[in-house]
């Protein structure tokens, strides 16, 4: 049986809570941070976070442009934004060489989104859906399928294979986007 001591339930603004908590967990005088700062990884992580925010917002805006009436944007669109935001969060942890670089990329990601488009930022960070996605992600087996199932459930289509496939595809696609961007920076590892 898996231990659940590391599972956290997201608050009202999970990304804001994550940013605030991670800033406090990794002070700028830590050995890890200093290593990453002096070798250029922190600067690379900042650029990565900003780039991914640009891709994220561009993707969201393209979808908004396809809708004739912006008031008719559905909860499905909002759930897609949340899933992509969650994916970026876990991708930074996965593809950055340390927690300090992952946190830096994530902080810049959310700060940049907020500067680009306040509405997209609000939709990317105001949901308890992060909790469900983290539970699926922490299952450690068949994560992509579990993320897809969670997406379908959150969208109100629990068990619907079309929604499950959409959620899985969105997760895998954006994970790949972040991976591709991260790899071009050639982060230095210990």
C-alpha positions in Angstrom: 0.0 0.0 0.0 1.3 3.4 -0.9 1.9 6.0 1.8 0.0 9.3 1.3 2.1 11.5 3.6 3.4 13.4 0.6 0.0 14.1 -1.0 -1.3 17.6 -0.5 -4.7 19.0 -1.1 -4.7 22.2 -3.1 -6.3 25.3 -1.7 -8.4 27.8 -3.5 -5.4 29.1 -5.5 -3.1 26.1 -5.8 -0.5 27.6 -8.1 -0.3 30.7 -5.9 0.1 28.5 -2.8 2.7 26.4 -4.6 4.7 29.4 -5.7 4.6 31.0 -2.2 5.5 27.7 -0.5 8.3 26.9 -2.9 9.8 30.3 -2.5 10.0 29.8 1.2 11.4 26.2 0.9 14.4 27.1 -1.2 16.1 30.2 0.1 18.5 32.0 -2.2 21.4 31.2 0.1 20.9 27.4 -0.1 23.7 25.3 -1.5 21.6 24.0 -4.3 20.4 27.4 -5.3 23.9 28.9 -5.3 25.2 26.0 -7.4 22.4 26.6 -9.9 22.8 30.3 -9.9 26.6 30.3 -10.5 26.4 27.7 -13.3 23.6 29.6 -15.1 20.8 27.1 -14.4 18.7 29.7 -12.6 18.8 32.0 -15.6 18.0 29.1 -17.9 15.1 28.1 -15.7 13.7 31.7 -15.8 13.9 31.7 -19.6 12.2 28.2 -19.7 9.4 29.4 -17.5 8.8 32.5 -19.7 8.9 30.4 -22.9 6.4 27.9 -21.6 4.1 30.7 -20.4 4.2 32.1 -24.0 3.3 28.7 -25.5 0.6 28.2 -22.9 -1.0 31.6 -23.4 -0.7 31.4 -27.2 -2.4 28.0 -27.2 -5.2 29.3 -25.0 -5.7 32.5 -27.1 -5.8 30.5 -30.3 -8.7 28.5 -28.9 -10.5 31.6 -27.6 -10.2 33.1 -31.1 -12.1 30.1 -32.6 -15.1 30.9 -30.5 -17.6 33.5 -32.0 -18.9 34.5 -28.6 -16.3 34.7 -25.8 -19.1 34.5 -23.2 -19.8 31.0 -24.6 -16.4 29.6 -23.6 -17.2 26.4 -21.8 -16.0 24.8 -18.7 -14.3 22.3 -21.0 -12.0 25.1 -22.1 -11.4 26.1 -18.5 -10.5 22.5 -17.6 -8.1 22.3 -20.5 -6.3 25.4 -19.2 -6.1 23.9 -15.7 -4.8 20.6 -17.1 -2.1 22.3 -19.2 -1.1 24.4 -16.2 -0.8 21.3 -14.0 1.2 19.6 -16.7 3.7 22.5 -16.8 4.0 22.3 -13.0 5.0 18.6 -13.0 7.0 19.0 -16.2 9.3 21.6 -14.6 9.9 19.2 -11.7 10.6 16.4 -14.2 12.8 18.1 -16.7 14.7 20.7 -14.6 17.8 19.4 -12.9 16.9 20.5 -9.3 14.1 21.7 -7.2 15.5 25.2 -7.2 15.5 25.4 -11.0 12.0 23.7 -11.2 10.7 26.2 -8.7 12.3 29.1 -10.5 10.8 28.0 -13.8 7.4 27.5 -12.2 7.4 30.9 -10.5 8.3 32.7 -13.8 5.7 30.6 -15.6 2.9 31.8 -13.4 4.2 35.4 -13.2 4.5 35.6 -16.9 1.0 34.2 -17.5 -0.4 36.9 -15.2 1.4 39.6 -17.1 0.2 38.3 -20.5 -3.4 37.6 -19.7 -5.0 38.0 -16.3 -8.1 35.9 -17.3 -6.0 33.0 -18.4 -4.0 33.3 -15.2 -7.2 33.2 -13.1 -8.4 30.1 -15.0 -5.1 28.4 -14.6 -4.8 28.8 -10.9 -8.3 28.9 -9.3 -9.2 25.2 -9.0 -9.2 22.3 -6.6 -8.8 20.2 -9.7 -5.0 20.4 -9.1 -5.6 18.1 -6.1 -7.2 15.5 -8.2 -4.5 15.7 -10.9 -1.8 15.4 -8.2 -3.4 12.3 -6.8 -3.5 10.8 -10.3 0.1 11.8 -10.9 1.3 10.4 -7.6 -0.2 7.0 -8.4 3.1 6.3 -10.2 1.6 3.8 -12.6 0.0 4.5 -15.9 0.0 8.2 -15.1 -1.1 9.4 -18.5 -4.2 7.2 -18.4 -5.0 8.3 -14.9 -4.6 11.9 -15.8 -7.0 11.3 -18.7 -9.5 9.7 -16.4 -9.2 12.5 -14.0 -9.8 15.1 -16.7 -13.0 13.2 -17.8 -14.2 13.1 -14.2 -13.6 16.8 -13.6 -15.3 17.7 -16.9 -18.4 15.7 -15.7 -17.9 12.9 -18.1 -16.5 10.2 -15.8 -15.8 7.1 -17.7 -16.2 8.7 -21.2 -13.4 7.4 -23.3 -13.4 10.5 -25.6 -12.8 12.8 -22.7 -10.2 10.4 -21.2 -8.3 10.4 -24.5 -8.5 14.1 -24.8 -7.1 14.6 -21.3 -4.4 12.1 -21.9 -3.5 13.7 -25.2 -3.3 17.2 -23.7 -1.1 16.0 -20.9 1.3 14.1 -23.1 1.5 16.9 -25.7 2.3 19.6 -23.2 4.7 17.4 -21.3 6.5 16.9 -24.6 6.5 20.7 -25.2 8.1 21.4 -21.9 10.6 18.6 -22.4 11.7 19.9 -25.8 12.2 23.4 -24.5 14.0 22.2 -21.4 16.4 20.0 -23.4 17.6 22.9 -25.5 19.0 24.6 -22.4 21.4 21.8 -21.6 21.1 22.4 -17.8 24.2 21.5 -15.8 23.7 18.7 -13.3 25.9 17.5 -10.4 
